[in-house]
């Protein structure tokens, strides 16, 4: 979520900056577009980020697996003694197991939040680099606006662009060059 906010803020600042420049220059409106997901996926740094996220995920899964096993062991122990304990003890044990189950669910939610936060921490700087490169390329090419070709979930925003328009205004490759990805 934080990554999306950073990307939106970068996009809006670029658009507003370019709009102000276009208005002050009283020039023609030029719109470029980019596929930042493609750039992000091809950044050399992304491999290290993905590995760190996989390691983090594996640790969290191991922690959750341990908690799940402990919970299952306690449920099995309860099921073995359910016939020999009093109704009151049975009620207390069920309440305790219910609390443990709630704690397990909460631990799963916390792990998901921590993973999202970790992803934002690791990917955020890369998105900032991409944003700076977009701004540099847009200024070099005199673009008024730069649009994203897809949403964060992969849905296409730009459904069609002619070959001429793509050759002229798809700045994905130029941004990759600005980032030094082809050196």
Phi, psi and omega in degrees: 000318180296322179298317179297317179298317180298316181297317179295316180298316178299315180300312181296319180296321178295313181299314181295319178298314181292324179295317178298319179294317181296319180292319181291328179275348182052040184262175180290147180282122179238130183243127174249170176215163188209155174246087184293334178295322177295318179296312181301315181295331183264358178291133180302326181295338184293330178298316179294320178298314180298320179295317179296321178293321177296317179296317179298315180297317180298318178298315181294320178296322178295316178300315180293323178296319178298315178298319179297317179296318178298317179297314181297322177297316180292325176294318180296319178297319178297316181297328179290325184257004184299327182283343185250357180258157182293163180299321180294315179295323179296317180297316179296318181293320178295321177295318179296317179293324176297319178295318178297321179295319177298318179296323178295315178298319179295321178297323177295317179296317179297319179297319178296318179295319179296322178295316179298318179296317180297319178299315179298318180297322184276323184273333182309309179299326178293319178295325177294320176298316179298316179300317178295319179293322177300314181298316180298314181294318180299319179293318179299322184268359178068034181278142177275323181221150171232122181257152175275136182282338183221160173278173180294339178269002176097358178289139182285139175259313177268109185275333180209140170214132181297161179302317180299315181296316179300315181298326184274321194239359172277108186261014182304310181297319181297322179292320177300319178295318179299326179281355180075028184283347182251011181277000000 
